[in-house]
Amino acid sequence: MTKGIVTFASLLSLLSLTACGGGSGSSGGASGQTNTPNPAEVVDPGPATGQFPDSAMWSGRANYRTISSDFKNQITKVAHGPDGSVCYTYAQNTADNTWKSKLECLAPQGDLLFSKEQDGLTAFKDIAFTPLGSLIAVGLQPVGPELPANPERSYVVLSKFSMQGDILAQTRLVDAPDAADLIEYDVNEDGTITSFPITDLYYANNPTLPNNALLSLKVEANSVYLLAYTYGIKVYAMNLNLSQSWDHQIMPTHFAMWRRVRPLHARIAVSEGDDRIAVAFETKDAFIPVYDQHFGRMLQQSNHNEGDNDEDIAVTLLTTQGQYLDTLLLDKQFDESLGGVVVQNGEIWVGGDAAVQKPGGGVERDFFLAEFSPDGSLRNYNLIDHKQNEVAIDFQALDIGKFLFAGATGAADGVTAGLLLQVTNEAKKLRFTEFRADQSAHIPAASPIGNNQILFGMVYEQANTNLICGADGAQCNGKSVIGVAGQ
């Protein structure tokens, strides 16, 4: 075992986190609003007592281990291989207050298989296993002397690793832009659209991205699909040796894609059996005319509320060969944030959180679960009120008709707890587990293992100076764990 990972037994002296259950669903509807759905009828099942493995660390509900270091670290992605191995990425703050991006993989028994380290916060953006057990990683590589020094621009690099850490394939993303790719849009206060050419999104045939640009991977059968903020939002398809086969633009470049505060997110889902790729992306009412003008086609308007200019979610559907099918719009008079998207039996499921006006006054964020039928119509939309101000960082399918929300939930004292919540396709809660620290905790990454277990990564804030902190306790803020919850 390496010094970067500590064993389960040694964690008892390092952390005092506990798992807390309870919480009840309350009314999530907004009084007097004609387009507000009723909250799902829920019978609060309480914590998942008896359904999670025994563990003193989480009061019998999960096993976990810390990512140990003397300084801050933030776990970002987790993935599990077909042989039971586990890989994860995290960023670690160093003694000189710079950041290192790390990729580590563990054998099923917990021994370290390999570790990779690169400079910066975002050198490793996402990871995914192939069916044969190799690992695909995507990240950013700073531009070299061929461009003026600019720490904000990087190339996109994809790598394929063996479980011994050998590089089996590596490539820089290639995408020679055309004129339509190099247009950025802005929307003025009066609603008029301004467009102008941009020239700093590429060098030669390689996109160059700011370091906060989104990169997300999905591996399905013998294909790798990359969702990337390059020339707008794009999808790239390639084989398992990382040779590219096609790409498709989902949304053109606009000013909100790369903003530092609250950038607009996107998620991708792939179902080879349905021959569908779904790309869900956050947008605003003001950006809908941008979409219409750029692509020359109208977004589906059946769920659209004119004039509210809140945050909405659109879903573009492609075939697995890259042919465009449709773009759906989810707009329910809430500010909606995206957690994830699922393609299942021809239907499209979107999960996230929404700002909901409560009957007693005030606004609270609740989870939402939306279902689109194969013809693109919105079939169901339900709110899920767990406690206070839920945040959906991730949303994935478990078994048929069951879904997982991962993120955080608030409490009356303002402290957030990490949350794993399982619901049915009718938005009824089945079980949940909360993870609390002295100050706050949230779950930025989760990966279902079969239908009954969840591999997760969690970041917590801890102010207890009796732990492994500096004298002032400051280094305790921003620690990470990896864990497994489930049967």
C-alpha positions in Angstrom: 0.0 0.0 0.0 1.4 3.4 -0.9 1.5 6.5 1.3 -1.1 8.1 -0.9 -3.8 5.6 0.3 -4.4 4.6 3.8 -6.1 1.3 4.9 -9.6 1.1 6.2 -8.4 0.3 9.8 -6.1 3.3 10.0 -9.0 5.6 9.0 -10.6 5.3 12.4 -8.0 7.5 13.9 -8.1 10.0 11.1 -11.7 10.9 10.4 -14.9 11.1 12.5 -17.4 11.4 9.7 -20.8 9.7 10.3 -23.6 8.7 8.1 -26.9 10.3 9.1 -30.3 9.1 7.9 -33.8 10.6 8.4 -35.3 13.4 6.5 -38.8 13.6 5.1 -40.3 14.7 1.8 -42.3 17.9 1.9 -44.4 19.7 -0.5 -42.4 20.8 -3.5 -45.1 22.6 -5.6 -45.4 26.3 -6.0 -48.7 27.7 -5.0 -50.7 29.5 -7.8 -48.4 28.5 -10.7 -50.3 26.7 -13.4 -47.3 25.0 -14.9 -45.8 23.7 -11.6 -45.8 19.9 -11.2 -47.0 18.3 -8.0 -44.2 16.8 -6.0 -43.8 13.0 -6.2 -45.7 11.1 -3.5 -43.0 9.7 -1.3 -43.0 7.5 1.7 -39.7 8.4 3.4 -37.8 5.1 3.6 -35.2 6.4 6.1 -31.6 5.6 5.8 -30.5 2.4 4.1 -30.2 0.4 7.3 -29.3 -3.2 6.7 -28.7 -2.7 3.0 -25.1 -1.4 3.2 -22.1 -3.4 4.4 -21.0 -3.1 8.0 -18.4 -0.4 8.5 -17.6 1.6 11.6 -16.6 4.6 9.4 -20.1 5.2 8.1 -22.3 3.8 10.9 -22.8 0.5 9.0 -23.7 2.1 5.7 -20.5 2.2 3.5 -16.8 1.4 3.3 -14.4 4.1 2.4 -10.7 5.2 2.5 -9.2 8.6 2.5 -6.9 10.1 -0.2 -4.3 11.1 2.3 -2.1 14.1 1.9 -0.8 17.0 4.1 -2.6 19.5 1.8 -5.9 20.0 0.2 -7.2 17.5 -2.4 -10.3 17.3 -4.5 -11.5 14.0 -6.0 -13.1 14.6 -9.4 -13.8 11.2 -11.1 -14.1 7.5 -10.2 -14.4 4.4 -12.5 -14.4 0.6 -11.9 -13.1 -2.0 -14.3 -14.5 -5.4 -15.3 -12.0 -7.1 -13.1 -12.9 -5.1 -10.0 -10.0 -2.6 -10.2 -10.8 1.0 -9.3 -9.4 4.2 -10.8 -9.9 7.8 -9.8 -8.6 11.3 -10.5 -8.0 14.1 -8.1 -6.3 17.4 -7.8 -3.8 18.0 -4.9 -2.5 21.3 -3.6 1.2 21.3 -2.9 3.5 23.0 -0.5 4.1 25.9 -2.9 0.4 26.4 -3.3 0.3 25.0 -6.8 -1.9 22.1 -8.0 -1.1 18.7 -9.3 -3.5 16.6 -11.2 -3.3 12.9 -10.4 -4.6 9.6 -11.8 -4.4 6.5 -9.6 -5.6 2.9 -10.1 -6.0 0.2 -7.5 -6.2 -3.6 -7.8 -9.4 -5.3 -6.4 -7.4 -6.1 -3.3 -6.6 -2.4 -2.8 -2.9 -2.4 -3.9 -1.7 0.5 -6.0 -1.4 -0.5 -9.7 -0.1 2.8 -11.0 -0.1 6.5 -10.4 0.3 9.3 -12.9 0.9 13.0 -12.0 0.8 16.2 -14.1 0.9 19.9 -13.4 -2.3 21.8 -13.0 -5.8 21.4 -11.8 -7.2 19.9 -15.0 -4.6 17.7 -16.6 -6.9 14.7 -16.1 -10.6 15.5 -16.8 -12.3 12.2 -17.1 -11.7 8.4 -17.2 -13.6 5.4 -18.4 -12.8 1.7 -18.7 -13.0 -0.4 -22.0 -14.8 -3.7 -22.0 -11.4 -5.5 -21.9 -10.2 -3.6 -18.8 -7.9 -0.9 -20.2 -8.5 2.7 -19.1 -9.2 5.7 -21.4 -8.3 9.1 -20.0 -8.9 12.6 -21.4 -7.2 15.7 -20.2 -5.5 18.9 -21.1 -1.9 19.5 -22.1 -0.6 23.1 -22.0 0.3 24.6 -25.4 4.0 24.7 -26.3 6.3 27.3 -27.8 4.4 27.2 -31.1 1.9 29.6 -29.5 2.5 32.7 -27.4 2.8 31.8 -23.7 -0.8 31.5 -22.5 -1.6 29.4 -19.4 -5.3 29.6 -20.3 -5.0 27.5 -23.4 -4.4 23.7 -23.7 -4.6 20.9 -26.2 -7.0 18.0 -25.6 -5.1 14.7 -25.2 -6.6 11.2 -25.0 -4.6 8.3 -23.5 -5.2 4.5 -23.2 -3.5 2.8 -20.3 -3.0 -0.8 -19.3 -3.5 -1.7 -15.7 0.3 -1.7 -15.3 0.3 2.0 -16.3 1.7 1.5 -19.8 0.5 3.8 -22.5 -1.2 1.7 -25.2 -2.3 4.6 -27.3 -2.2 8.4 -27.1 -3.4 11.1 -29.4 -4.1 14.8 -29.5 -7.6 15.7 -30.5 -7.8 16.7 -34.2 -10.6 18.9 -35.5 -9.9 21.3 -38.3 -12.6 24.1 -37.9 -14.6 25.6 -40.7 -16.1 29.1 -40.7 -19.3 28.1 -38.9 -17.2 26.6 -36.1 -15.4 29.8 -35.5 -18.4 32.0 -34.6 -19.1 33.2 -31.1 -22.5 34.6 -30.1 -23.7 37.1 -27.6 -27.2 38.2 -26.6 -27.8 41.9 -25.9 -30.1 43.2 -23.3 -32.7 43.9 -25.9 -32.6 40.3 -27.1 -30.7 41.0 -30.3 -27.9 38.6 -31.2 -24.4 39.6 -31.9 -22.0 37.3 -33.7 -18.3 37.7 -34.4 -15.4 35.5 -35.6 -13.0 34.0 -33.1 -9.5 32.7 -34.0 -7.9 31.5 -30.8 -9.8 28.2 -30.4 -7.3 26.2 -32.4 -3.7 25.8 -33.6 -3.2 24.0 -36.9 -5.8 21.2 -36.7 -5.9 21.0 -32.9 -8.5 22.7 -30.7 -7.0 24.8 -27.9 -9.2 25.1 -24.8 -9.3 27.2 -21.6 -8.5 25.0 -18.6 -12.1 25.2 -17.3 -13.6 23.7 -20.5 -15.7 20.6 -20.1 -14.4 17.2 -21.3 -16.4 14.0 -20.6 -16.0 10.4 -21.8 -18.4 7.5 -22.5 -17.2 4.1 -23.6 -19.8 1.8 -25.1 -19.0 -1.5 -26.8 -16.1 -0.8 -29.2 -16.5 3.0 -29.3 -15.3 6.0 -27.3 -17.5 9.1 -27.3 -16.0 12.4 -26.1 -18.2 15.4 -25.2 -16.0 18.5 -25.4 -16.3 22.3 -25.3 -14.1 23.0 -28.3 -15.9 24.9 -31.1 -19.1 25.2 -29.0 -20.3 21.9 -27.6 -19.3 19.0 -29.7 -19.3 15.2 -29.7 -16.4 13.2 -31.1 -16.5 9.4 -31.8 -13.5 7.2 -32.1 -12.6 3.5 -31.8 -10.8 1.9 -28.8 -7.4 2.8 -30.4 -8.5 6.4 -30.3 -8.7 6.9 -34.1 -11.5 9.4 -34.8 -14.4 8.5 -37.0 -16.9 11.5 -36.8 -17.8 14.7 -34.9 -21.0 16.7 -34.5 -21.6 20.2 -33.2 -24.4 20.4 -30.6 -24.4 24.1 -29.7 -22.3 27.0 -31.1 -19.9 29.0 -29.0 -21.4 31.6 -26.7 -20.2 33.8 -23.9 -21.6 31.6 -21.0 -19.8 28.4 -22.0 -16.5 29.1 -20.3 -17.4 31.7 -17.7 -15.6 31.2 -14.4 -18.7 31.6 -12.2 -21.4 29.0 -12.9 -20.4 27.8 -16.4 -23.2 26.0 -18.3 -22.8 22.2 -18.0 -23.4 19.4 -20.3 -23.7 15.6 -20.0 -23.7 12.7 -22.5 -25.4 9.3 -22.5 -24.9 6.5 -25.0 -27.1 3.4 -25.7 -25.8 1.2 -28.5 -29.0 -1.0 -28.2 -31.2 2.1 -28.8 -28.8 3.5 -31.4 -29.0 6.8 -29.5 -26.6 9.4 -28.1 -28.2 12.0 -25.9 -26.4 15.2 -25.1 -28.1 17.3 -22.4 -26.8 20.8 -22.0 -27.8 23.8 -19.8 -29.0 26.9 -21.7 -31.2 29.9 -21.2 -34.3 31.2 -23.0 -32.2 34.0 -24.5 -29.9 31.4 -26.1 -32.7 29.6 -27.9 -32.7 32.2 -30.8 -28.9 31.7 -31.1 -29.5 27.9 -31.6 -32.2 28.7 -34.2 -30.1 31.2 -36.1 -26.9 29.1 -36.1 -28.4 25.7 -37.1 -31.4 27.0 -39.1 -33.9 24.9 -37.2 -36.2 25.5 -34.3 -35.9 23.9 -30.9 -39.0 21.9 -29.9 -41.2 24.5 -28.1 -43.9 22.3 -26.5 -42.4 22.8 -23.0 -41.3 26.4 -23.5 -42.4 29.3 -21.3 -41.8 32.6 -23.1 -40.2 35.5 -21.3 -39.0 34.0 -18.1 -35.3 33.8 -19.2 -34.5 31.2 -16.5 -32.0 28.4 -16.9 -33.3 25.5 -19.0 -32.0 22.2 -20.3 -31.9 21.0 -23.9 -31.3 17.5 -25.1 -29.9 16.8 -28.6 -30.3 13.2 -29.9 -27.9 11.6 -32.4 -27.5 8.1 -33.8 -24.3 6.3 -32.8 -23.1 7.1 -36.3 -23.5 10.8 -35.7 -26.7 11.5 -37.6 -28.8 14.3 -36.1 -32.3 13.3 -34.9 -33.9 16.0 -32.7 -33.3 18.5 -30.0 -35.7 18.7 -27.1 -36.3 21.5 -24.7 -37.1 21.2 -21.0 -38.4 24.5 -19.6 -40.7 24.3 -16.5 -40.5 27.9 -15.1 -37.7 26.9 -12.8 -34.0 27.6 -12.9 -32.9 24.1 -13.7 -29.4 22.7 -13.3 -28.3 19.5 -15.0 -27.1 16.4 -13.1 -27.1 13.9 -16.0 -29.0 12.2 -18.8 -29.9 8.5 -19.4 -31.1 6.7 -22.5 -33.1 3.6 -21.6 -35.5 1.5 -23.7 -35.9 4.4 -26.2 -36.8 6.9 -23.5 -34.7 9.9 -22.4 -34.4 10.6 -18.7 -32.9 13.8 -17.3 -32.1 14.4 -13.7 -31.0 17.5 -11.9 -32.1 20.1 -9.4 -34.4 23.1 -9.8 -35.2 26.3 -7.8 -38.8 25.8 -6.5 -41.0 28.4 -4.8 -42.2 26.8 -1.6 -45.9 27.3 -0.4 -44.7 28.8 2.9 -42.4 31.3 1.1 -38.9 31.2 0.0 -37.1 29.3 -2.7 -35.5 25.9 -2.3 -33.6 23.6 -4.6 -35.2 20.1 -5.1 -34.2 17.3 -7.3 -36.2 16.8 -10.5 -36.7 13.7 -12.7 -38.0 14.3 -16.3 -38.9 11.6 -18.8 -39.2 12.1 -22.6 -40.9 9.5 -24.7 -39.3 8.2 -27.9 -41.3 10.8 -30.0 -39.7 13.6 -28.0 -42.7 14.7 -25.9 -42.3 15.3 -22.2 -44.1 12.4 -20.5 -43.4 13.1 -16.8 -41.8 15.7 -14.7 -41.5 15.2 -10.9 -39.9 17.0 -8.0 -38.1 15.1 -5.3 -37.9 17.1 -2.0 -35.3 15.4 0.3 -34.4 18.0 2.8 -33.1 21.5 1.9 -31.4 22.7 -1.2 -30.4 19.5 -2.9 -27.6 19.7 -5.5 -27.4 17.1 -8.2 -23.8 16.8 -9.3 -24.4 13.4 -10.9 -27.4 11.4 -12.2 -27.2 7.9 -13.6 -29.2 4.7 -14.2 -29.0 1.8 -11.8 -31.4 -1.0 -12.7 -34.2 -0.7 -15.2 -36.6 1.8 -13.7 -34.2 2.9 -11.0 -31.9 6.0 -10.9 -29.2 7.4 -8.7 -28.8 11.1 -7.7 -25.3 12.0 -6.2 -24.4 15.3 -4.8 -25.3 17.2 -1.6 -28.2 18.1 0.6 -28.4 21.1 3.0 -29.6 21.4 6.6 -31.1 24.1 8.7 -27.6 25.1 10.0 -26.4 25.6 6.5 -24.0 22.6 6.5 -24.2 20.4 3.5 -23.9 16.6 3.6 -22.9 14.3 0.8 -25.9 12.4 -0.6 -26.6 9.2 -2.5 -30.3 8.9 -3.3 -31.9 6.1 -5.2 -35.4 6.7 -6.8 -37.8 4.8 -9.0 -38.9 6.0 -12.5 -41.9 7.4 -10.7 -39.6 9.6 -8.5 -40.3 7.7 -5.3 -37.4 7.4 -2.9 -36.1 3.9 -2.3 -33.1 4.5 -0.1 -30.5 7.1 0.6 -27.3 7.7 2.6 -26.0 11.0 3.9 -22.4 11.7 4.7 -21.7 14.5 7.2 -18.5 16.2 8.2 -17.8 19.0 10.7 -18.4 21.7 8.1 -19.7 20.3 4.8 -19.4 17.4 2.3 -20.5 16.7 -1.2 -20.2 13.8 -3.7 -18.8 15.0 -7.1 -18.4 11.5 -8.7 -20.3 8.2 -8.6 -20.3 5.1 -10.6 -22.8 2.2 -10.2 -21.3 -1.2 -9.8 -24.0 -3.5 -11.1 -27.4 -2.8 -9.6 -26.7 -2.8 -5.9 -23.4 -1.0 -5.2 -22.1 2.5 -5.8 -18.5 3.5 -6.1 -18.3 7.2 -5.1 -15.8 10.0 -4.4 -16.5 12.6 -1.8 -14.9 15.9 -0.8 -15.4 17.1 2.8 -14.5 20.1 4.9 -13.2 19.4 8.4 -12.3 21.9 11.1 -11.1 19.5 13.8 -7.5 20.4 14.5 -6.9 17.0 16.2 -6.8 15.4 12.8 -3.9 15.4 10.3 -3.8 19.1 9.8 -1.4 21.9 10.3 -1.3 23.8 13.6 -4.0 26.2 12.5 -6.2 23.4 11.0 -6.3 25.2 7.7 -5.0 22.2 5.7 -8.0 20.1 6.8 -10.2 22.1 4.5 -10.7 20.1 1.2 -10.0 16.4 1.8 -11.3 13.5 -0.3 -12.4 9.9 0.2 -13.3 7.1 -2.2 -15.9 4.6 -1.0 -18.4 1.8 -1.9 -22.0 1.9 -0.7 -24.5 -0.9 -1.4 -25.1 -4.5 -0.8 
